[in-house]
Amino acid sequence: MLVTGSGSEGDTRPFLALAAGMADRGHAAAVCLDRSGADSAARLGLPYRELDGDFRAHLSGGRAEEALARATRDGGLTGLAFFGEIARAHTEQWVCTVETAIDEHRPDVVVGSGLTVWAAQTAAESRGVRFAASAAFPLAPTRAFPSLVSPGVPPAWLNVATHHVATAMMSAVFHRPVAAARRRRGLGRFRAVWDDVPVIYGYSPVLLPTPRDWRSNVAVCGDWHLDDPGWTPPADLVAFLDAGEPPVYVGFGSMVGTEPLLRAVLDGLAGRRVVVNPGWSGVDPAAWGHDPEVVHVVGQTPHSWLLPRCAAAVHHCGAGTTHAVTRAGIPSIPVPFAADQPFWARRLVQLGVASAPLDRRHVTPGDIRSAGTILDDVRVWSRAHRIADRLAREDSVDAAITHLTTWSTPASG
């Protein structure tokens, strides 16, 4: 299997976990990722080919903050133009790189994800190899819930329509570069839907049950995650955790422009012990004058190690973080930004393991103090533990293998 993907470390990590899980079960697996996945691929011993472009560099400029602000204000799809610019700059090179990897590794199937999904499909078809689509969140149309990037919560009778609108908008944004790459290879027209290929979703049916109206080509496998058994925590982090009560974790992953929010959250958590991960924000909370015996700043730290040692998490509700927090069995204080994050925030509330989502543009210390009362609710803790127990019994890699090996799709080219 050849797995492709592009995005933040959180975006590519599930697909590294899928490939590593395949390799652990005796299947040959390789990855095509941008440079955010290089170190992890090397550590896991996975053959790796770097895709063109640096997603973190794209997010570091003002254009990314503008796109994020629009998406937060108007709904996730309004930021698509920004990602369309990335695709226009890199799609042809992505296709060429995946073709080269196919020639090298001769996979039975190419699994495409993220911004590279249609480039991977194009490369697979050009080489006559089976293709499967994948995502860490649901994309297929359904009556059960609206599109994840739909602004607000529409009436249920509009749910299917929101999915079709989302697909049409994604098609409009990504059509030109993908269609051009397909024409160069004599392939059929670009379609932004996957009715005739296997689709594997890397999120848990415990958090979001599989809709009854989905086609048989779609499988919800559970989230693919890495446990990082060889990771060694720094001594200062261990000492901090051992020195008192479990802290509240604060982190917003690859989100940018978060300094005002981080300051408000830390002020609102005054009196509680805190571990904060500034992620890709580019700020250093250690310089803000907080007592280091109360607020501890960490760099990249495996959620699987840290979160079970925490009392709760204030986070952006990305799919990976949402699953990591629920696997740890702790409550959430959701502060979603854009894309699928408001959807996962609502799901945590519906599951009874989170406070009401906060608007990241207007969060005050008082909002955080009010939301923090959830930490003292024994019913929330009980629900969180029950969900964690159910998640621990999932085998998401085996579910993906079963679907990919039982759904037979002739390659086209």
VENQUI-V200914 format. One record per residue. PHI is phi in radians with two decimals (none if undefined). Layout:
phi
PHI
PHI
//
This chain:
phi
none
-2.01
-1.93
-2.10
-3.08
-2.59
2.55
-1.25
-1.04
-1.17
-1.24
-1.55
-1.03
-1.04
-1.40
-1.11
-1.12
-1.09
-1.10
-1.13
-1.14
-1.06
-1.10
-1.10
-1.66
1.62
-1.63
-1.31
-2.47
-2.41
-2.30
-2.08
-2.39
-1.33
-1.15
-1.09
-1.73
-1.10
-1.13
-1.14
-1.07
-1.13
-1.11
-1.50
1.27
-1.63
-0.97
-2.32
-2.23
-1.44
-1.46
-1.08
1.72
-2.22
-1.07
-1.12
-1.11
-1.08
-1.40
-1.44
-1.64
-1.13
-1.06
-1.15
-1.12
-1.11
-1.10
-1.15
-1.10
-1.13
-1.14
-1.14
-1.34
-1.98
2.02
-1.03
-1.28
-1.20
-1.56
-1.11
-1.01
-1.07
-1.24
-1.09
-1.10
-1.09
-1.11
-1.09
-1.32
-2.19
-0.99
-1.04
-1.18
-1.05
-1.06
-1.07
-1.15
-1.17
-1.05
-1.08
-1.14
-1.09
-1.07
-1.34
-1.79
0.87
-1.27
-1.37
-2.58
-1.89
-1.83
-1.77
-2.61
1.06
-1.11
-1.59
-1.07
-1.36
-1.14
-1.13
-1.11
-1.07
-1.10
-1.09
-1.14
-1.17
-1.81
1.20
-1.95
-1.08
-2.19
-2.30
-1.65
-2.61
-2.77
-1.62
-2.68
-1.33
-2.16
-1.19
-1.07
-2.76
-1.46
-1.28
-2.75
-1.33
-0.94
-1.06
-1.78
-1.24
-1.20
1.26
-2.12
-1.30
-1.03
-1.02
-1.19
-1.67
-0.96
-1.05
-1.07
-1.11
-1.18
-1.17
-1.12
-1.07
-1.10
-1.10
-1.20
-1.12
-1.09
-1.09
-1.31
-1.73
-1.06
-1.04
-1.18
-1.24
-1.07
-1.12
-1.12
-1.23
-1.09
-1.07
-1.85
1.19
-1.64
-1.17
-1.17
-1.32
-2.28
-1.59
-2.25
-2.25
-1.46
-2.12
-2.29
-1.16
-2.17
-2.07
-1.82
-1.67
-2.34
-1.58
-1.18
-1.18
-1.42
-2.59
-1.03
-1.21
-1.08
-1.27
-1.66
-1.39
-1.26
-1.25
-1.35
-1.80
-2.32
-1.68
-1.69
1.77
-1.46
-1.56
-2.45
-1.80
-1.57
0.86
-1.12
-1.57
-1.27
-1.96
-1.24
-1.13
-1.08
-1.20
-1.22
-1.06
-1.11
-1.10
-1.13
-1.32
-1.49
-3.01
-1.14
-0.95
-1.46
-1.55
-1.50
-2.23
-2.92
-2.17
1.00
-1.56
-1.14
-1.98
1.22
-1.76
-1.02
-1.03
-1.14
-1.05
-1.12
-1.12
-1.12
-1.12
-1.14
-1.22
-1.64
-0.95
1.71
-1.93
-1.30
-2.40
-1.95
-2.09
-1.99
-1.22
1.00
-1.64
-1.22
1.40
-1.92
-2.21
-1.05
-1.10
-1.61
-1.64
1.56
-1.29
-1.10
-1.11
-1.42
-1.99
-2.05
-2.01
-1.72
-2.13
-1.63
-1.09
-2.38
-1.02
-1.01
-1.10
-1.55
-1.41
-1.10
-1.10
-1.69
-1.94
-1.62
-3.03
-2.39
-1.77
-2.64
-1.55
1.21
-1.07
-1.00
-1.14
-1.16
-1.01
-1.20
-1.12
-1.16
-1.22
-1.08
-1.33
1.29
-2.13
-1.26
-2.11
-1.98
-1.41
-2.29
-1.26
-1.85
-2.77
0.98
-1.44
-1.11
-1.04
-1.10
-1.16
-1.07
-1.12
-1.10
-1.08
-1.14
-1.08
-1.38
1.38
-2.17
-2.63
-1.32
-1.08
-1.04
-1.80
-1.37
-1.09
-1.34
-2.27
-1.17
-2.02
-0.97
-1.11
-1.05
-1.18
-1.09
-1.13
-1.13
-1.17
-1.13
-1.09
-1.13
-1.75
-1.66
-1.16
-1.18
-1.10
-1.08
-1.11
-1.11
-1.07
-1.18
-1.13
-1.12
-1.06
-1.09
-1.19
-1.12
-1.15
-1.58
-1.36
-2.15
-1.22
-1.21
-1.05
-1.10
-1.16
-1.05
-1.03
-1.20
-1.19
-1.55
-1.72
-1.58
-1.75
-2.15
-1.05
-1.22
-2.07
-3.08
//
